[in-house]
Amino acid sequence: MAPVRPICSFLSTLRSFRNGKNISYPSGSFARNRSTSSHSRERAWWPWNPTRNFFVIPAVFILAGATFSLPRSREVHAESPQEPGKRLIRLEEVHKHGRDAENVWVIKGDGVYDITDWIPNHPGGEVILRAAGGCIDAYWKIFAIHQKQDVYDILEQYKIGVVDPRDLIDGEVPHDHVDDPFSSDPERDSRLIVHSKRPCNAETPAAEMEDFITPNKIFYVRNHLWVPRHGEDAAKDYQLTIETYDGEEKKYTLQDLQEKFPEYTISAVLQCSGNRRAHMSANARTANGIQWNVGAIGNAEWTGVRLRDILADVGFPVGKALDTEARHVQFSGSEAYGASIPITKAADQYGDVILAYKMNGNPLPPDHGYPLRVIVPGHVAARSVKWVNKITLSDEESTSQWQRRDYKCFGPNQGPNPDWDSAPSIQEMPVQSALTSLKYISAHSSQSQRKWLQAYGLEEDSVLLSGYAFSGGGREIVRVDISADDGRSWQQAELLPSDAKGSRAWSWKRWRCILPNSQVGKVFVIKAVDEAYNTQPDGYEAHFNFRGNLTSGWMRVENKPVKEVSE
C-alpha cells in the first residue's frame, strides 16, 4: 500500500507532461521571468529545462513501468488520478495563483485554467493578469473581442480543474467587483465611423478628408485597449522613464521635457497597417481584423521634443549609434501597449522621431496619447506609442504581442498559424493612395463647384475626383495616375501644394482631377508613385496576407458621383 500514492503521483505527472497541461515548471520558467529585461538579461526560455530534468524523465518512466509489475488491487484502482480538467479546486487555492505567482490561474465559468504559458501569446499582453487568481468572466464581457468560440477553445487547452462545489453560491462562482477600465474613455465625434466601441476603433469618413490637416475631432482612433485616466493631474503627475542599455534609469516630468529641450514641430501621417483592409477582403479573400475602409489614416501637425535630444541627454552617443550594442528603442504605454523601432531611426538627425505633447497646436486629445506620445514619421502608426511612460534601449525589439506577432505580413499561401519569427515587424509603409471624393459638376451646380469648370476650361458636365497619396520612409509622392476606363488609359492628377513641416516628406499629398463626362467610363482607377519610383500593385491576391496588413492595391471605384445641390 505504501508506494501506491507516490507512484500515482508520477503517473499523473507523466500524463500531464504528455498532454502539455498542469505541469509545475521549474523556477526558471517564463512564469517567473515574464518581464524580460531591456537587453535579454533574463531571457524567457523553454520551460522544460533538460539540464535540470535529465534524470527526472527516465525516473518517471522507470517508476511508471514499475506499476505494471504491481498486482491489480482495489486500493490501487481507487487511488488512480482524476481525468485532466476534473480536479476539484478550492477558491482559496486559486487566489494563491495571482499575478506574482509562479503559475497563474484564472476562473471562467466554474473551470480553472493555468494560463502561465498563454500569457506571452495573449494578444492583449499582460493585461490578462488583471484577472490572475480570480474570475476572468467580467473582463471578457468588457472586451467583446473575447466572445468567440475560437477564443474559448484556446482557453480550454489550459483547463486544470473545476471549482469545488462547496465554494459555489447558487451554483456559480462568486465574482469580485471589476472596475470598468473603459470608464475614462472620452466622448467621440459622431461623424466618426465606429468599428468597435471597446476598445474604440473608428475611422474618418471619406467626406471629411478633404483638407491637408485632419482636424483632431475626426482623426481616426485606433485603440488596442482603454484610454488611461486623463484628468488635470495626468500631466502634472506624469513621469517618463528612460532606461539605458546598461540598466540605468533617468526620469523626466512633462515640464522637464518642455523646459529642457528645444520644441520641434513636424507634419506627419499616421496610418494603421490595416487601412483599406476591407478592399483586400472584397477583392481577394477575407482578411482577419477590423475591416477599415480608406479612413484609418490622417495627417496632423505634431509638436514636442526630439527623441534624439533626450537620448543624448542620458549619455547615448546618437552620432555613433551603431558603435553601441543597442539596436532597438522600446516604447511602453501606460495602458500596457508596447512597440519598438530600430536605433538607427531613433538616433537619425533627419528621422524626426519626437515625443509629442501637442496635436494641431493643442494639447493631445485623450484618444491620441495625452499627455505624451511617440511620433515615428514614415512608419506604421503601431510604432507611435500613445501614453508613453517608459523608453528602453535594448539589443532586441519589444517583446510585446504587437511587435512580435500582430503587425507582420506573410505570403498569400500562409495560413493563420505561421512561424511568427520568420517575418520582420512592419516599420516603414509602402506606397498608398485612395479616392475620397467623387462629385458631379454641371452648369446647375453651386457656384463653389462651377468654378472648377472655369478653372480647367471645361464647358461640359464633368466629374471632380480628389483624394490622398502617401509613401513611408519620408519618400515623397511624385505622381498620382488616374484612369477613367478601368486602367486602359491614364492621365495624371494635380498634386496640391501644402505647408508640410519636417526633414523629409512625412505628410500625404492631396490630389485633384477633373474629367469631362465624355471621357469617363464605368470604373475609375487610382495609383500613386513615390520618388523612388515605387508604385502600387494592380490587384490584391498577389499581396494578400491573412492579417490584411499593408493593403495597397490599385483602388477601383465605380462611376457613381455625388450630385451637387444647385443654388
N, C-alpha and C positions, 0 to 999 in steps of 0.2 A: 504493500500500500504506500509506503513512504515515497518511492521515486515517482509515483504517478503524477503529482501536481507539477514538479519541475519539468518533467518530460512533456506534459501537455502545454506547458508554457513555451517550450522550444517549438513545439508543433505550431502553436499559434503564431510565433514569430516567423517561422518558415512560411506559413500561409500568407502572412502579411507581406513578407518580402516578395513572394510570388505575385501577389495582387497589387503590389506597389502602394499599399494602404496601411495606415495605423502603425507606422514604424517610428519608434523613438530614435531619431537620428543622433549622431554624435554631436558633441558640443561645438564643433567647428562648422556645423551646417549653416545653410543660408538663413535659417530661422534666427540664429544668434547674430548673424552679420548682415542683416537686411540693409543697414545704412552703410554702404561701401564708402571708403574714403575717397578723397579727391583724386588721388593717383594710385589707386589699387593697393593701398597699404593693407587693406583687409579684403581681398577679392573674395566674392562668393564662389564656392566650389561645389562640385557634385557631392551630395550629402553622404553617400556611402564611401567611406574612406578605406581603401584596401589596405593601407599600412596599419590601420587600427584594427581592422576586422579580418585580417588574413587568416587567423586561426579560428575565428568565430564561425565562418560559413561551414568549414569541414566539421566543426563540432556539432553544428545544428544537424547536419546530415547523419553524422555518426549516431547521435542520440535519437534522432528521428528513426533511423534504421533499427536501433535497439528496441523500439517499441514493437516492432513486428515479431520479436522473439518472445515478447511477454504473452502469457496466456490471456485469452479473451475473458474478461471478468466484468461483472455487472458494475463494479466500482470504477473501472477504467472508462467504461462507456458513459457512466453518469458524470464523469469529470471532463468529458470532451468539450473543447471550446465552442462558444456560440458562433453562429454564422456571422460573417462580416456584416456590419450595419445593424445587427440585432442586439448589441450590447446595451444594457440599461445604464445610463449615466445620470448621476445626481447633478442638480443645478450648481451645487456648491463646487463640484469638481470642474464644471465648465467655467465658472467665474475665475478659477485659478489660471486659466489659459488665455489671459488677456494679451494686450499688445506687447508687453515686455517679457512674456513667457517664451521658452524655447520652442514650444509648439502652440500655435494659435488656433483656437477653436471658435466656431460660431454655431448658432442655432438657427435653423429655418424650419418653420412648422414645429414638429416635435423631433426633427432629425438633428443630430450633432455631427459637425463636419470639421475635420482637421485641415485647415486651408493653408498651412505653412508653405507648401510648395506651390500654391496658386498665387500667393502674394506677388512674386516678381513678374508673373504673367498677367496679372489683373489689369485690364485696360485703364482703370482709374487709379493705378498705382497703389500707394499705401493708404488711400482713402478708406479702403475696406477695413482698416484697423480701427476705425471708429466703432465698429460693431464687435471687436475682438472680446471674447469672454462673455458675450451676450447674444441677443437676438438680432438677426440681420433683416428680418421682415420689414420693419418700419423704414429702414433706409432704402430697401429695394422698392418700396411703394413710392418713396420720394423720387428715386431715379428710375423713371419709367422704362429706360432702356434695358433694365434687367428682366422685364416681364415678358420673356421669350422662352420657348421650350428649350432652345439650344443652350441658353444660359443655365437653365435648371439642370440640363443633362451634364454640363461641365461640373457643376457643384456636386452632383450626385456621385461623381467619381471619388470624392473625398469623404464620403459618409463613413463614420466610425461607430455610430450607435444611435440610440433614441433616448430622449429624456425619460427618466424614471417616472412612471405614472404617479408616484407619491408626491411629485413636485408640480403636478398639473392642477390647474384651477378650472373647473368645468370642462375638463378635457383639453385645455390649452395651456401653453407656456405663458406665464405672466410676463408681459412686455414692459420693459422700463420705458420711461418717457424719453422721447428723442426730440431734441431741438431741430427745427427745420433749418438746414443750412442755407436755404434759398430765401429765408425771410428778409435778408438785407438786399436782395436784388432790387434794382431801381425800376421805375416805370419806363416803358419804351414807347417810342413814337408809333402811333397807329398805322403809319404808312409802311412800316417795315413788314416784309413778308416772312411770317414766323413758320419755321420748320419744326422747332421743338421749343417748349417753354422751360423745361427743367432738365438739363441746363438750357439757357436761351441760345438759340441759333436762328438768326433772322437775316435776310438779305435785303439789300437796297433795291427798290423797284426800278426797273429799267427806265421808266418815265422820269425818274428823279436823278438820272445820271448824266445830265446834260452839261454840267459845269466841270471846269478843270479841278476845282477843290470840292470834295464831297463834304457837305455840312455834317457836323458832329451828330446831330439827332438822327440822321438817316444813314450814317456809316454802318456798314454791315456788322453784325455781332456774331462772333464765334467763341462761345464759352464751352470749355470741356467740363467745368464744374460750376460752382456757385460764385457769386461776386462777394469778395470779402467785405466786412463792415467798412463803411466809408464815411463816417461822421466827421465832425470837425476835428476830433482828436486823431484821426487817421494820419494826417500829415504831421501833426505836432509830435506824435509818439513814434513816427516812422524811423526805422534804422535799416541801413543797408550794410551787410557784412561782406567783405572781400576776403576770401581765403586764398593765400598764395600757394605756390606749388609745394613749399616746404611745410605747409600746415599753419603758418602764422595767419592771424586774423586782424583786420582793421575795420572799424565801424564808422559809418558816416550818417548823420542825420540829413534830412532833406535840406535843412538850412545850410549845413556844411557844404553840400553839393552846389547849392545856388550861390554861395558866397566865395567858395574857394576856387571854383573852376570857371573858365570863360563860357558864356552862354552861346549855343550854336543852334541854328535853325536849318532844317532841310525840308524839302517837299518830297514825299515818297509814297509809293503804292504799298499797300498791304493786300495780299491776295491769298485766300485759302487754297490749299492744294487741291481741294475738291471743287473749285469753281468750274461751272459748266459740266459737272458730273452727269447731270440729267441728260445732256446731249450724248454722252457716251452710252448711257443706258438705253436711250431711244434709238441710237444708230448702230450699235454693236450688240452688246449683251448687258444685262442688268449688272451694275456695279454696286458693291456694298457701300453704305454710308449715306449721309444726307444728300438728297437729290437737288443740289444747288443749280440754279439757272445761271444767268450772267452777272448776278449781283453780289457774289461773295468776293468783292474787290472794291477798293476805294482809294482815293488819293487825298492826302492831307498834309498840312504843314506841321512839323513836329519840332518842338523846342526843348532843349535840355543841355546836357553836358556830354562831351565825348568820352566814350568808354576808354579810349586810348589814353586820355589825360589821367583818368583815375588809376589805370594800371601802372602808369609811370609813377604816380604818387605813392603806390605801395611798393615801389622798387623794382618793378618788372622792366627789363630793357626792351621797350617797344620797338626800338630801331634795330634790334638784333633778336627778334622773337624766335627765329629758327635755330639760334645758337643755344636755346634753353631746352629742357626736357618737356616743358608744357606744350601740348599740341592742340588743346581744346579749351574753350571757356564755357563753363556750365552755368546756366541760369536756373534759379529756383523761385517759383512764385509762392505767395503766402497761402494760396488755396490748394497747394500740393502739385501743381503742374511743373514740369521741368523740361529743358531742352538745352542744346549747346550748338556752338559754331566753331569752326576752325580758328586757331590762334592767329593765323595769317589774316583773316578777315577782321578780327577784333583789333589787331595792332596796326593795321594799314592806315596810314595817314590820309588816304583818299577813300577809305572804306566807309566813312561816315556813320559808324555804329554809335548810337547815342543812347543815353538814359534820359528819356523824355518825361517832362512834367507838365507840358502844355501841348494841346492839340488845337490847331487853327486859332492860336492866340489866347486860348482859355485853358484853365486847369483841366487836366484829363478827366473826361466823364468816368463814372464808376465802371461802366461796361468796357472801357478802353484802358483800364490799368491804374486809375487813381490810387495812390498819389504818384507812383513812378512805374514806368515800364521800359523795356528794351525795344529799340527800333533797329532792326538789321535790314537796311535797304537793299533791294535787289534779291533778297532771299525769300523763301516761303514764309508766310506770316507766322507759322507754327514756331519759328525760332525767335520771334519778337515777343518774349515772355512778358505777360502782364503781371502787375502787383509784385514785381521782382523784389525779393528781400535778401537774396544771397547770390554771390557770383564766385565761382570757384575755378582756379587754374588747375588743369589736370592733364595727364597724359592719355586720357581716354574720354570719349564723348559721354554725354549724360546717359545714365543707365535707365532713365525713365522709359515707360511704355511708348511715349510719344516721340522719343528719339530712336529707340531700337526696333520698333515694330510699325506703329501706325502710319508714319509718313515715309513710306518706301514704295517703289514700283517694281513689279515683276512682269515676266513675259506673258503674252496672251494665252499661252498654254498652261500656265502655272496656276494651280488652284489656291484655296484659302488657307492651306497649311504648308507654306513654303519654308525653306531654310532662311529664316529672317536675317541671319548674319551674312548671307551671301550677297545682299544688296546694300549699297550705301544709303545713308539717310539723305532725304531731299534737302538741298540747300538752295542754290540759285534756280530761278524759274525759267522755263522755256518761253518762246515767243507765244503771245496770246493776243487775240482780238475778238471783238464782239460788236454786233449791231444793237444799239439800244433804242433807236427811234426810227420810225418809218412813217412818213407823213405825205399825204396827197395835197398838192398845191394847185389851185386853179385861179382863174380871174375872179372867182367868187369867194376866195379865201380871205382871211383877215389881212389888214394892211401889213401887219408884222410878218406875215408869211409871204405875201405877194412881193415883198422886197427882194426875196431870193430869186424870183423870176427875172426881175430887173437887173440884179447884180450879175447874173450869169447870162444875160441877154437872151432869155428864153421867152417865147410868146405862147407856146402851147402848154397844156396841163402837164405837170411834172411830179416826180416823186423825190422827196428830200430824205436822204439817209444820213445817220450820224451814229457815232459810237466811240469806242476806245481801242487802243492798241498798247501793248506793253511787252517788254522783254527783261528778263532778270540779269543780274550781274552788272547793272549800270549800262547795258548796251542800248543805245538809242534806236528808236524806231525810225527807219528812213523811208518806208513806203507802206502804204495800205492799198491793196489791189481789190477792185470791186468788179464783179461780173453780174450783169443783169439777165443772163441767159443760162444760168446753171453751169458756168465755167467754160463755155465755148469761146467767149471773147472777154477781154478785160480792159479796164481803164483805172487810172489812179485817183484816189480820193485826195482832197485837200487836207494837209496836216495843219492844224490850227496852232498859232503862236501861244506861248504861255510864259509865265513868270516862274519857271522852275528854279529851285534852290538846291545846292549841293555840289559835291565834287564831280559827280557823274550823273547820268540820266536815270535817276531813281523814280521819276514820275511817269505816268502814262502820257500818251499822245491822244488828244481828242482829234477826231477826223470828221469830215463832212463831204457829201457828194450829192449832187442834184442831177437827175436824169429825166429827159423828156419821155413822156409815155410811149412815144413811137419806138423808143429803143429798149423798152422794158419787156422782159419775158415773164415767166411764171415763178422763177426762183432766183433770188439774189444769193451771191456767194461772197464772203469776206475773208481775206487773209492778209497777214502782215509780214514784213521783212525787217530784220534789225541790221545794225551797222556791220555785223559780222556775216551778213547775208544768210543768217539762219531764217528759216520760214516754217510755216505750219504744215503738218501732214494733211493730205486731201481727204482722208477718211478717219475712222475711229477704230476699226478692227485691228489694224496693224499695231497701234499703241495701246490697245485695251489692256487693262490690268484689273484684277478682281476688286481692288480698293477704289478704282475710278480716280486715281490721282493724276494730276497734270494733264487733264483733258484739254487738247489744243487743236483738234481737227478744224478744217475749214468750217465756218459757220454758214449754214444754209437756212434761208428764211423765205417762206412763201410770200409772194407779192400780194399782201393784204394791208395796204397803207391805212392809217387812221385819217379819216377825213376831217379837215379843219372846219370849224364852225364859222360861217360867214358873218361879217359885221352887220 
